[in-house]
C-alpha cells in the first residue's frame, strides 16, 4: 500500500482519536463520550466533560480493564455489524436515568462507572458487575442501582438474576430487521422508577438459517443465524412488561397488521409509547400503552402510498402540550417536513432531516435549506413556523441538546469542529486527537438533468485543463444514504483516486435521500432502471460541461448497493462503462432482507416481475467488460452467496471475470481491509482502462 492507504488504515479512516457517541447527563452538566488516546489508537475509552469546570476525565480505559482483549460474544459482534460499529475497546455505553453513571460491555464482561463532580470521580476504578455469562447491551435503571443485560438470549438484572422466561425465544435484543433496517437497535427499557422493564420477545423459529463457514479454517464449525428473506416470514416480536413482583403483561396491538416495532420507550411510570409499522411500511402508528393492562390506543397515524420514509428521527412524538409531532410531505412531494396534529408546520423551502428536541421553547431541528449537500441547525417555533438559524454556514451542521446545553458539530472542507454551549453562555471544545485530514477537498458540486440530480466531481490536484482523464464513477446510489455531502472525510479517498489520474464522479441518483420526497420515492417498485438511467444521464451531463472527462474510459466501483450499481453498469450498459469493481453486491433482492427490500419493491409474491427485472443473475451471459467481484465471506448483511451466485452464473455462461473472496471479512471491512481492497482495485482499473 502507498502512504495514504497506510495512513487511512492506521487511523481507522481518520476516525481514531476523534470523540464520538456523545450523551448528555445530569441535566446537561455532563457530556459523556468515547475517544481513544490518539490518531493510531483503535481502543476507545469512556470520558466525561464536566461543563461546570470544562475538565475532561477519563473514567474507563479498556486496556487497563482487559490487558488481553478477548473475543466478542457472537450476539454483540452481530449487533455491532447492525449498528456499523468498528471501534475497538469500549464500543458503546448506556447512562443511568440521572446521567451520573454509565455501564458498558467489554469482551462479554460488564462494568459500571460513576461521576459526581470535580475531582470526586477521578481515580475511581470501574466496577465490574457480576453477570450470568458473556453479556451485552447493558442498561442502567434511573439511579444506577440495577443493570439489565442480555446473555444467552435471556434478559437478566444485576442484582437479581434472570427475569425472562425460558420459552425458546430471544429476550431483550432487537431482531435483525429492526437493528439493520428500522433504526431500533435495542430490546429492553427501564421504567422511570427503575423497578420494571419493558422487554422485546423475539421468536425467530419460522425464519430460515443463514450459514457461514471459514474455508481458511476448515476445522472450525460453521456459524448460523436467523435471516428474514424477502417474501418469507419475519421474526414474531412482542413487547412485555416484566415486574419484580407480579405477572408479566403483554402489550396488545394488532401485530399481524403491524408487525414491525420501530421504537418504544416509557413516557412515564403509567404510560409507554411505541411506534409500529405495517409490513410494507406504508402506515406508521404511534400508540400509547398502559403497562398495567397492556391495552394500547392509537395517538397518530402517518401514511404514504409508497412508503413512510424512515429518515426523520425524532418523529412521531408527543410534545409537552399534548400535540402530536409527525413527519409530513408538502403537497406534490416537494419537501419533507413536520406537522402538528396533522397540520403542516413547515413549507416547501426546507427539508427536515431530524428533530433533536426542544430548546428555548422551540423545536430544535437539523434541516436543509440550500443545496442538499449541506445541512443547517435551526429553531422552529411550533406556534408560528418561524425559523431561527443556530448554525447555518457552509457545510454540514448537527446538534445534541439537553436542558439548555448544546453540542454543535460543524463539518466542511477545513475539517470537523465541535463546541459545547451551556445555557449561561460558556463554551467548551471537546478534545479531538484524530489525525489531520491529508487533503483539503472542494469537490465541484452541480445539479444536472431535468431531475436536478446532485453530483460531485473531484479532479487531480494540479490538473492541467486540456488533459483528458479516465473517469471513475464512485457512488452508492441506493436508498437511505447520501454520497454528495459536504462532510470532509468522505472525500479523502476520492481525492487519492483523482491523484492517481482519474476524474472521480459521484452521483446521487433518484431514490437517494434529502433532495425531496418525490425524488426519493422515484425508486418505488424498481431499483435498477432509475439508478442506472440517472447515473448515465448525470455522467453525460457532466462530460458536456467538463471536456476533460474521457467517456471512452469509464470505470465504476462501489460497495453494497454501490456494488450492485457497479456490476449492473457493465452488464447492462457496456456502451458507457468499460470496467467495474463490485463489492458486496446484492445481486438478487429475492435473497435480501424483508424490511429493506419490501419497503421499496413490495412482496416478491405480488411483484415477481419487479424482482426479476432488478436481479443481475439473468444478465450474466451478456458480460462483455472486465468485472472484479469482491465479497467478504463473513458478511452477514449482504451474504457472500449473492456474489457467488453471480460468479456461478457468469462461469456457466462462459463469461470471464475475477473473484476476490475474503475469508473472515464482514460487510464493514475493518482493520485496514478496505484499504487493501482499494490497492487491488487501483491495479485493476489501471490495467483495464489503460
N, C-alpha and C positions, 0 to 999 in steps of 0.2 A: 504493500500500500504506500501511497505517497504521503507527504507531510499532512495535508489537510485531512485525509481519511483517517490517518493515525490519530490526529488531534480530535476529530469528531468521535472516534471510538473511545478514546481515553477519557473524554469529558462527558460521555453519555449524551452526545449530540448537543453539547454546550448547556446541559441542564445541571450537572453535578455542581454543588455549592450554591445553587440558587434556592432561596426559600420557597416553599410550596405548602399546600394543604393547610391554608390559614383557617383558624376558627377563633372567634371572639368568646371570651368568658368573663365571668364576674361583672356583668352589666357593662361590658365594653372596656373594662380596665385592663384586661389581659388579652394579648394576642398570641395564641399558640400557633406553632408552625413546625415543619420539618426542614432540616437543612444538613448537608454534610459539611466537612471541615474545609473543603477546598475544591478546586476545579477538576481534580482527578480522583476524588474520593467518592466512591459509589454508595457509601453507607450513611444513610440519613440518621441523624439524631433528633430528639424531641427538644424543642426550645420554647421559651415564652418571653415575650416582650412586655414589660410592665410599663404601661403608659403613665403611671404616677411618677416614675423616675426616668424612663427612657432606657432602662437597663435590660439587656438580653441575658438570659440564664439558660444554660444547657442543663436539662433535667434528666436526660437519659441518653447514654452512649451505648449503642448496640455492641460494640467490641468489648466494652467492659463487662456487659451482662452476659455475652456469649462469645468468648475469645475464639472459639472454633465454631463458625457458623454451621448449623445443621441444615437438614433438608426441610423444605416447607411441607406441611401436611398437604396431601393431594387436593383437598377441598379448597384450601387457601390459594394454592398455586392456580387452580382454575378460576377462582374468584378474582385474582389479580389479572388474569388474562381478560376477564369480562370488563374490568374497570381500567384496562390499559396501564397497569402499574408495573413498572420495570425496575424501580429503585430497590437497592439492597438495604439491609439494616431494618430500621423501623419503617414499614411501608405505609401504615395508617394508624390512627388513634381515634378514640372517642372521648368526649368530655362528659363529666357529670352535669346534672341539671343546673348547678350553680356555677359551672365553668371554672372551678378551682382545682379540680382533679382530672386526671386523664388515665386511660387504660389502653394498652396496646399489646398485640401479639408479637412474639419474636420466636420464629422457628418452632411453633407449636406450644410455647410457654407464654404465660400471661404476666404482665407487670402493671403496677399502678404507681403513679407519681402525683404529688400534690404541690401546690404553690400558694402560699398565704400572703406574702408581702415581701418588701425589700429585705433581703438578707435571710428571711426565715426559710425560704425554700432551697437556699443554696447549700450544697453539700449533703443533702439528704439522699441516700441511695434509693433507687427504685425498689419497690417491694414486690416480690414475686407472689402471685395469687395462686393458691392451690387449685389444680384442675384435675378432672377425672380422666384426661387423656389429651392427646395433641389437640390444641384448642385454636379456634379462630373466631373472628368477628365479636370481640368482647364489647359490652356496653355497660356503662355505669348508671346506677339509678341517681335520683335527684341529689342526694347529699354525698354520694360517693361511697356509701357503706356496703353496697352489694354490687356484684358484677354478674351479668348474664353473658353466657358464651355458648358456643356450639362445639361439640366433639362427637364423633361417631354418629352423625345425623340426629343427635339428640340435643335438646336445649337444657342447659344446666344453670344454676346460680351458685355463687360463692360469696358468703357462706350459704349453705343449703344443700344442693345436690340436684339430681335430675328432676325436672318438673314436667317434661313432656312424656306422654305415654309411649310404651314400646309397641307400636302398632304397625311397624313396617314402613312408615312414611319418614320423610326428612322434615325435621322441625327447625325453625329459626333461621333458615337461609333462603335467599331468593333463588327461584328456579332459573334455568338458562335463559329463557325468553325475557324475563323481567330484567335480569342483570345485563344481558347483551343488547337488548333492543328497546326496552321500555323505560330505562332510566332509574329503575329501583334495584339497588344492589344490597339491600339488607332485608332481614326477615324477622326481626323482633324489636319491640319498642317498650320501654318502661313507661308506666303511668306517672303523672306528675308527683304523686305521693311516694313513689319509689317502692310500692308494695306489690304491684300487679304488672303482668307482662301481656302485651298483645303479640301473638306469635303466628307466623305462617306455617301451615301444614302442607307439605308438597308431596303428592303421590305421583311418582313417575313410572309406575308399573306398566302402564299402557304404551310407553314410548319404546322405540327401537333403541338398540345399543350400538354406539359407535366404538370402534376398537383402534388402539394404537399398538404397534409393536416396533421396537427399535431394531432395524436389521443389522446395525453395527454391534448390537448386544443380544445375540440370539439366545443366550442362556437365560435372559430375563423374561418373565411372563408378560403378556400383553395387558395394557390398561383398557378399561372400557368405561363409558359414561352414557347416560340417557340423553337422547337428542331429539328435539321436536322437529321433524322434517315436514316441509311444506305439504299441506293436504292431509297429513297424518294427525294422530292425537297429540294434544298438548298435555302438560302436567296438570293435574287437578289441584287447584290452590284454594285453600280455606284459610280463614283468619279466626283464631281462637283467643279468648281472654282467659288467662291462666292465673288464678288467685292462690295465695298460700293456704287459705282456708276456704273451702267451698268448691263446688263442682265447676269444671270449665264450661265456658259459654261460647258457642259458635256464632259469629256474625252472619246474619241471614240476608242475603241478597240473591237475585236471580243469576247465579253463577253460570248456568247453562247459556244464558243470553249474553252475559258479560263476564267472560272467563278470565280476563286479564286484570290484575291488580297493579296499577302503575304507581300508586302512592298510598301511604297510610300513616297515621300518627294520632296521638292523643291531643285533643283540643283542650280538655280539662279532665278532671277525675270522673266526670259523668258523661263525657262525650268523646267519641272517636270520629275522625274524618277519614274517609277513604275514597280514592278515585279508581273507578273501574271502567273497562272498555269492552266493546264487543270484539269478536274475533277479527273482523276486517278493519277495526279502529275507525269506524265512521261515526260512532257515538261514544262520547266520554261523559260519564256521570260522576258528579261529586255527591257522596252520600254522607249523612250523619248517622251514627250508630250509637245505641245505648249499650254500654258494656255490661250492664246488669242483666239485660234480657236478650241482647243480640239483634234486636229489631233495628232495621235501617229505614231511612227516609231520604228521598231524592231532594237535594238542595239546588242543583243546577245541572243543565244538560248542554253539551256542546256537540254540534252535529255538522258533518260535511259530506256531500255526495261522493267525494273521492276518499279522503281520509282526513282525520283531525291531525294536523301537524304536531308532532311531539316536541318540536324545538321552541317551546315557550315556557321554560322553567318558571316556577312561581305561580302558575295558574293550573287549575282553578283554585281560588282561595276565598275565604270569608274575611272581610275587613272588620275592624273593631266595632263599627256601627251596624254590623249585620248584613251589609250589602255584599253581593257575590261578584267577585272579580274573575272574569273569564277571558280567554283568548277569543278574538273575533276578527274576521276579514272584512275590510271595507268593500262596498259594492263593486262588483266586477273583478274582485280578487287583486286589487292594486296594491294593498298593503296588509300586513299582519299587525293587528292592533289589540286593544283592550276594550272590554265592555263592562259596565257596572249594571247589574240586574238586567242584562240584556240590551242596554242602551250603549251605543258606541261612544267611547271616550276619546279616541284618537282618530285622526284623519288619514288621508292617503299620502301625506308627506312624510310619514315616519314609519319605519319597520321596527316594531318592538321585538327584542330578542330575549329579554329576561327581565323578570320582576325581582329585584334584590331585597325588597322590604319596604318599610315606611321610614321616612326621615323628615323631621320637622313638619309633621302632619301631612306630608305629601308622599306619593308613591315614588320610590327610587327605582329607576329603570335603566337598562342598557338597551340602546336602540341605534338604528342607522338613519341619519337624515340626509346624507350626501351619497357618495359613492359606496356601493356595497362592500368594498374592501376596508372601509373604516367603520368605527363604532364609537358612539358617544355615551356619556353618563349624564342622565337628565333627571330632574324632579318634575313629576306630573301632578298637578293639582286635581284631585278627584272631583272637586266641585265645579271647576270651570274648564278643565282640559288644558290649562295654560302650562307650557313647558319652560323650565328654567335650567340652563346648562350648568353642570358641575365640572365636567371635563369634556371639552369638545374641540380640542386642537387636532391637527392631522394625526392619523394613526388609529390604533385600537385601544380603547379605554374600558376598564372594568372596575367593579366596586364590590366590597363586602361591607356590611354595616351592622352595628349593634349599639343601642342606647345612645345615639348621637355621635358615636365614633365611627369614622370611615377609614377603610383601607382602599386607596385608589391606585390602580395599576395602569400605566401608560406604555404603549409599545409603538415604536416607529423605526425608521431606518437607523437611528442612532442607538437603539437598544431598548431595554426594558427597565422602567423605573417604578418604584413603589413608594408611597408615602402614607403614613397614618396621621389622620387629623382628628384630634379629640374635640369633644363638644365645647371646650373652653378655648379652642383656637391654637393649641400647641401642635407641633408636627414632629414626627419621628420617621426615620428611614430604616426599615429592616435591612440588616446587613446582607449583601449579595456577594458571595465568594466565587461565583462562577467565572469561567474563562471569558475574556473579551471575545466578541464575535470577530472572526478574521476579516470578514468583508462588510463594507457598508454598501448595501444593495438597494438601489432605487429602480425597481422594475418599471418598464413603460406600461402603464395601465390604460387600457382602451376598452370601450364598449363597442361591439361590432354586430353586424347583421341587423335585420329588422326586429330581432328579438332583444337587442341590447345585451348581448352575451358578454359578461366580464372576461377579459383576457389580460395576460401579462407576458411581456417579452423581456428576457434577460440576454444581453449581448456580452461578448468577451470584453474585459477591461482593456481599454486602449484599442478597441476595434476601429479599423480604418474604413470609412464608408467607401463602398465600391467593391469590397472583398466579399465574395459570395460565401455563404456559410451553410453547411448542412443543418437541418432543423431537427431538434429533439423535442417531441411532444411529451410533456411530463405532467399528467393530470390524473386526478382521481375520478371525477365525472359522475359519481353516484350520489344518491340522496343522503342527506344528513351531514355532509362535510363540505366546507368551503375551502377551496385552494387559493383563490386570488384574494389575499388578505394582507394587510399592512404589518402583520406580525413578523419581526425580522428573522427569527430563527429558521423559518421555513424556506427562506431564500438563500441560505448559506450554501447548501449543496447544489442548488441550481446555478449559483454563480460559479462554483467549481466546475460544473459541467460546461458552462459557457466558456470558461477559460481554457478548457480542453479543446475548444474550436467549434462549438455548436451555438446556434441561436436557439435558446430554450424557450419554448412556448407553453404556457399553461392556460387552460380554458375551463371555465365553469359553465358547462352546458346547461340547458334547461333541465330541471329536476334537482339541481343543487339549491341550497337554501339562501335566504337573505336578500334576494332580489325582489320577489313578490310572491304571494301565494299562487297566482296564476302561472308564474314562471316555474315554481316548484312542482305544481300539480300537472305540468305538461307530460310528466313521466307516467301518468296513470295508465295502467293496463299495457305497459310495454317499456322496457329499458332500452333495447338495442337501437331502435330506429332513431329516437330523439337524440340519444347520446352520440351516435356516430355521425348523424347528419349535422348536428351542431358543431362537433369537433372539426369536421371537414370544412364547413362553411366559414367557421372562425379562422381556420388556418389560411384559407384562400383570401379572406378579407384582410388579414394582417400582411400577407405577402403582397397584396396590391398596394399597401401603404409603405411597406418596408422592402425595397427592392433587393436587399442583400440576402433575403431568405431564399435558399435554393430548393425549390419544390421537386427537383429531380433526386434529392437525397433527404428523405424524411424518415426518421426513426421515431418509435413511440415506446415508452416504458411506463410501468405502473405496478402497483401492489393492491391486492384485494379487488375492489371494484375497478380500480385503475388497471389491474392485471387483466380483468375481463375486457375492458376497453381496448387494451393493447393487443390481445390475441384477436379480438373481433376486428380490429383495424386492418391487420394484414390478411385475415381470412376473407373479409367481405369487400375491402377497398384496396386491393393491391395496386390499383392505378394511382393511389395517393400515398400509401405508406409502404416503405421499402424494407423495413426490418422492425422487429418488435421483441422486447423482453417483457414477459408477462409473469408476474409473481403472485402466487396465492390467488389465482383467478377462480371465481365461482363459475365454472363452465356450463353448469346446468342447474338452474334455480329450482328444479324439482327436487334437488337434493340439498337445498339450503334451508334455513330455519323458518318456522311458521310466521312469527310475528313480523319480521322484516319483509319477507317475500310476499306474503298475502296482503300486507298493507298496500303494496303498490300493484301487484299483479292479480290479486284475487286468489280464489282457490283453484288449484290445478284441475280439480274435477269439473269445475264450472267453466274454465277458460283454458282448455288444453292447447288451443291454437296459440295463445299468448306465450305459454311456456315453451312450446316447440319453436316459436319464432325467436325467442330470446336465448335458446340453447345454442352453444357453439359446436356441439358434437356433430350435427349433420353437415357443418361446414368443412369438416376435416379434409375431405377429398379435394377441396378447392385451394388448399395452401400452395402458394407459388412464391412466397417470400421467406427469407430467413426468420425463424421463430425460436427464441430461447424461452423455455418453460422452466419456472422455478417454484419449488414448494418446500415448506418445512414439514418433515414427517411427524412432528408433534403438534401440528396446528389443529386445535380443537374448535376453531371458528370456521375457517374455510378448510375442511378436511382435505388431506392430500389426495383423496380419491378423485376430487374434481380435476386436478391436474393430470393424474394418472389415467383417468377415463379419456381425456382429450388426447394424451400421448398414445394410448392404445388405439384410438380411432385413426390418428394420423399414421401409425405404424401399419394398421390394417389396410389403409388406403395407399400405402407405399409412399407417403409424403415425408421426406427427410426433415428432421428438426432436432433441436438439442434439448436435453432434460437435465436439470440440476436439482437433485433430491437431497435434502439436507437432514441427516439424522439428528434427532433431539431438538430441532429448531421449531419454535412456536410462531404464531402469527405476528408477534411483536418484534421478532428478530433482534433480541437484545444482545448486550455484551460484545459489541463490535461486529456481529454477524452481518448487519445491513451494510456496513462499510466494505466488508469483504465481497459481498454480492455486487456492490456498486463497482468495485475494481474489475470484476469479471464482466459486468455489463459494458464498461468502457472498452475493454478489449473487443467485445462482440461488435459494438457499433462502429468502432474504428475500422474493423475488418470489413464489415458488411456495407458500410456507407462510404468507403474509400473512393 
